[in-house]
Each structure stands twice: as structure tokens, then as C-alpha cells.
Amino acid sequence: MKNAMKNTKKGILMVTMFATLLSFANDAPFYIIKNEANRTSLTLTDVKQGNLLSIIDNNGMVLYKETIQETGIYTKGFDLTALPNGNYIFELNKDLEINTIPFSVLSNEVTFNKELEKTIFKPFTRVKGNLVYLTKLALNEAPLKVEIYFIDNDLKSELIYSETIKNTMHINRVYKLSGLKHGDYKIVYNTDGRVFTNDIKN
């Protein structure tokens, strides 16, 4: 098993792909807000079944969570005035991106902060044979830390490769993995204060 682990370490090859990632950012607003008395109406213009909508406070506590049931347009009313004074976000977690809509509550008044809106594009991982293709759009050039772990048949994990990708909007990588017959891999991505994982099973 030790020899297998050594061979695994030697067998990982990182190749930079010089390819252009087509931007899928969209400047069109993905939501509409209407404030009426004690009711805030939120309309999301393009959702899919299975997307997750949450309200999160400034401490990261999830105050509300709902799984979208139908693809298309989503509309719902919320009484946000009942929230304590503070900063909050609506978060829409989609397949390949996370959209945040910040708002604040002060003395029962709700204010949306459009300037602080943020879209985090998730790393997209595709496996073909023993090659792992990574693509990611980083409009703010946020660093992406990549950690690849080898998991042996005894479920013991070992970090075999790590890198931090900086100063680029379009991230493209290919990782060649060897030793899959000896165990599995886990890839951990850290970016924008978020952690994403991808398991590669034998």
C-alpha cells in the first residue's frame, strides 16, 4: 500500500490549459424586489427545480430555507420588518453559481443594497478516464485553492497535491490522476469564503 501511495503521488500531473472559457455571466437582473408596507415581494426570474433559497444573517446563521419546487419564475412575499436590526442576504444556490442579494433592517425598515450583490461561480469538475478537468469563472479574480486528497481502501486520506490559483478570471486546469485502482480521490476547492468538494470514486 505504501508503494501504491508513492506511485499515486508521482502519478499526478497538472497541466495548464490555454483555452478561453466562454463567459456565462449575465448583466440582466435575476430578481425583482417590491416593498409594500410590511411585505417584501421577491421575484426570481430564472430558477430551476431543486435550487435552494435561503435568508442568512450576518453571522452566517440560516433563518429561512426553501427548496424551489418548480422551474421558471418564483415569487413569494416575506415580512422582513420583523427581523432584528442588522445585515442579511437572500441566497440563491444554483447548480453552477450562488447569487446573493444583501439587505439591511433598521427600525423595521428594509433596505436592499444593490451595490453589494454578488455572484459566486462554482468550480465545475468533469472526469474523463484518469483526467480531471476543472473550469471556473472568477469575475473578481478571487483566489481558488485546490487540494487533492487520495483516499485508500482503508478510508485514510492523504493530501497529494495543492495549489492556489490567483489573478485570473478564467480558470482552466487538467489534473491527471493515477492509482484509481488503489482507492478514490477527493478534491476540495476554497474560494470566496466557500468550500466545495468533489468526490471521484473508483
C-alpha positions as CSV (number, residue, x, y, z in Angstrom):
1,M,0.0,0.0,0.0
2,K,2.9,2.4,0.7
3,N,4.3,1.8,-2.8
4,A,0.8,2.5,-4.2
5,M,0.7,5.8,-2.3
6,K,4.1,6.7,-3.6
7,N,3.1,5.9,-7.1
8,T,0.0,7.9,-6.7
9,K,2.0,11.0,-5.6
10,K,4.3,10.7,-8.6
11,G,1.4,10.0,-10.9
12,I,-0.4,13.2,-10.5
13,L,0.3,15.7,-13.3
14,M,-1.1,19.2,-13.5
15,V,-1.3,20.8,-16.9
16,T,-2.4,24.3,-17.6
17,M,-4.9,24.6,-20.4
18,F,-4.6,27.7,-22.5
19,A,-8.2,27.8,-23.5
20,T,-10.8,30.5,-23.4
21,L,-13.7,29.9,-21.0
22,L,-16.9,31.4,-22.5
23,S,-18.3,33.8,-20.0
24,F,-21.7,32.9,-18.8
25,A,-22.1,36.0,-16.7
26,N,-25.4,37.8,-17.3
27,D,-25.9,41.5,-16.6
28,A,-29.6,41.2,-16.7
29,P,-31.2,41.3,-13.2
30,F,-32.2,37.9,-12.0
31,Y,-34.7,39.2,-9.4
32,I,-37.3,41.9,-8.7
33,I,-38.0,43.4,-5.3
34,K,-41.2,45.2,-4.3
35,N,-41.5,46.7,-0.8
36,E,-45.1,47.2,0.3
37,A,-45.8,48.1,3.9
38,N,-44.8,45.1,6.0
39,R,-44.4,42.9,3.0
40,T,-41.4,42.4,0.6
41,S,-42.2,40.6,-2.6
42,L,-39.2,38.7,-4.1
43,T,-39.4,37.5,-7.7
44,L,-36.7,35.3,-9.1
45,T,-36.8,35.4,-12.9
46,D,-34.9,32.2,-13.7
47,V,-34.9,29.3,-11.2
48,K,-34.8,25.5,-11.6
49,Q,-36.4,22.9,-9.5
50,G,-34.0,21.9,-6.8
51,N,-32.4,25.4,-6.4
52,L,-32.1,26.4,-2.7
53,L,-33.3,29.8,-1.5
54,S,-32.1,31.0,2.0
55,I,-32.1,34.0,4.2
56,I,-28.9,34.3,6.2
57,D,-27.9,36.7,8.9
58,N,-24.5,38.5,9.3
59,N,-23.2,35.6,11.5
60,G,-23.9,33.0,8.8
61,M,-27.0,31.6,10.6
62,V,-29.7,30.3,8.2
63,L,-33.0,31.9,9.2
64,Y,-35.1,30.6,6.3
65,K,-34.5,27.8,3.8
66,E,-36.7,26.6,0.9
67,T,-36.1,24.2,-2.0
68,I,-37.6,25.6,-5.2
69,Q,-40.3,23.2,-6.4
70,E,-40.9,24.5,-10.0
71,T,-38.7,25.6,-12.8
72,G,-39.4,29.1,-14.2
73,I,-40.4,32.2,-12.2
74,Y,-40.6,32.2,-8.4
75,T,-42.5,34.8,-6.4
76,K,-43.0,35.0,-2.7
77,G,-43.8,37.6,0.0
78,F,-41.7,37.9,3.1
79,D,-42.2,40.0,6.3
80,L,-38.6,41.2,6.8
81,T,-39.6,44.1,9.1
82,A,-39.9,41.6,12.0
83,L,-36.1,40.8,11.8
84,P,-33.8,42.4,14.3
85,N,-31.7,45.4,13.2
86,G,-28.8,44.1,11.1
87,N,-27.5,42.9,7.8
88,Y,-28.8,39.9,5.9
89,I,-28.8,38.2,2.5
90,F,-31.1,36.3,0.3
91,E,-29.0,33.5,-1.1
92,L,-30.0,31.5,-4.2
93,N,-27.9,28.4,-4.6
94,K,-28.0,27.1,-8.1
95,D,-26.2,24.3,-10.0
96,L,-23.2,26.3,-11.0
97,E,-23.5,29.6,-9.2
98,I,-24.6,31.2,-5.9
99,N,-26.4,34.6,-6.1
100,T,-26.6,36.8,-3.0
101,I,-29.0,39.7,-2.5
102,P,-27.9,41.8,0.5
103,F,-30.4,43.8,2.6
104,S,-30.4,45.6,5.9
105,V,-33.1,46.1,8.5
106,L,-33.2,49.2,10.7
107,S,-36.1,50.2,12.9
108,N,-38.5,47.9,10.9
109,E,-37.3,49.5,7.6
110,V,-35.8,47.2,4.9
111,T,-33.2,48.5,2.5
112,F,-31.7,46.5,-0.3
113,N,-28.0,47.1,-1.1
114,K,-27.7,46.5,-4.9
115,E,-24.0,47.6,-4.9
116,L,-23.2,44.6,-2.6
117,E,-24.8,42.0,-4.8
118,K,-22.5,39.1,-5.5
119,T,-22.4,36.1,-7.8
120,I,-20.0,33.2,-6.9
121,F,-19.4,30.8,-9.7
122,K,-18.8,27.3,-8.5
123,P,-15.9,25.2,-9.8
124,F,-17.0,22.8,-12.5
125,T,-15.3,19.4,-12.4
126,R,-15.5,16.9,-15.3
127,V,-13.9,13.4,-15.1
128,K,-12.9,11.6,-18.3
129,G,-10.8,8.5,-17.7
130,N,-8.0,9.4,-15.4
131,L,-8.2,13.1,-16.4
132,V,-10.0,15.7,-14.2
133,Y,-11.0,18.9,-16.0
134,L,-11.5,22.0,-13.9
135,T,-13.1,25.2,-15.1
136,K,-14.2,28.2,-13.1
137,L,-15.2,31.8,-13.8
138,A,-13.9,34.3,-11.2
139,L,-15.1,37.8,-12.3
140,N,-13.5,39.4,-9.2
141,E,-10.3,37.3,-9.7
142,A,-10.8,35.7,-6.2
143,P,-8.1,33.1,-5.5
144,L,-9.1,29.5,-5.8
145,K,-7.3,27.0,-3.6
146,V,-7.3,23.4,-4.9
147,E,-6.5,20.4,-2.7
148,I,-6.5,16.9,-4.0
149,Y,-6.7,14.0,-1.5
150,F,-6.0,10.3,-2.1
151,I,-8.3,8.0,-0.1
152,D,-7.1,4.4,0.2
153,N,-9.2,1.3,0.7
154,D,-9.0,1.8,4.5
155,L,-10.6,5.3,4.0
156,K,-7.4,7.0,5.1
157,S,-6.9,10.3,3.2
158,E,-3.6,12.0,2.3
159,L,-3.1,15.4,0.7
160,I,-1.1,14.7,-2.5
161,Y,-1.4,18.0,-4.4
162,S,-2.3,21.6,-3.6
163,E,-2.2,24.9,-5.4
164,T,-3.7,28.3,-5.2
165,I,-4.7,29.9,-8.5
166,K,-4.6,33.7,-8.5
167,N,-5.0,36.8,-10.7
168,T,-7.2,35.3,-13.4
169,M,-10.9,35.5,-14.3
170,H,-10.9,32.3,-16.3
171,I,-9.5,29.2,-14.5
172,N,-8.8,26.1,-16.6
173,R,-6.8,23.1,-15.3
174,V,-6.4,19.5,-16.2
175,Y,-5.2,17.0,-13.5
176,K,-4.0,13.5,-14.4
177,L,-4.6,11.0,-11.7
178,S,-3.0,7.6,-11.4
179,G,-3.7,4.8,-8.9
180,L,-7.5,4.9,-9.1
181,K,-7.5,1.2,-8.9
182,H,-6.0,1.5,-5.4
183,G,-8.6,4.0,-4.0
184,D,-10.6,7.1,-4.5
185,Y,-9.9,10.9,-4.7
186,K,-11.5,13.9,-3.1
187,I,-11.0,17.4,-4.5
188,V,-11.6,20.4,-2.1
189,Y,-12.0,23.9,-3.5
190,N,-11.8,27.0,-1.4
191,T,-12.8,30.4,-2.8
192,D,-14.8,33.5,-1.8
193,G,-15.1,32.1,1.8
194,R,-16.8,29.0,0.5
195,V,-15.8,25.3,0.3
196,F,-16.8,23.0,-2.5
197,T,-16.0,19.3,-2.7
198,N,-16.0,16.8,-5.5
199,D,-15.6,13.0,-4.9
200,I,-14.0,10.8,-7.5
201,K,-14.9,7.2,-6.9
202,N,-13.1,4.2,-8.0
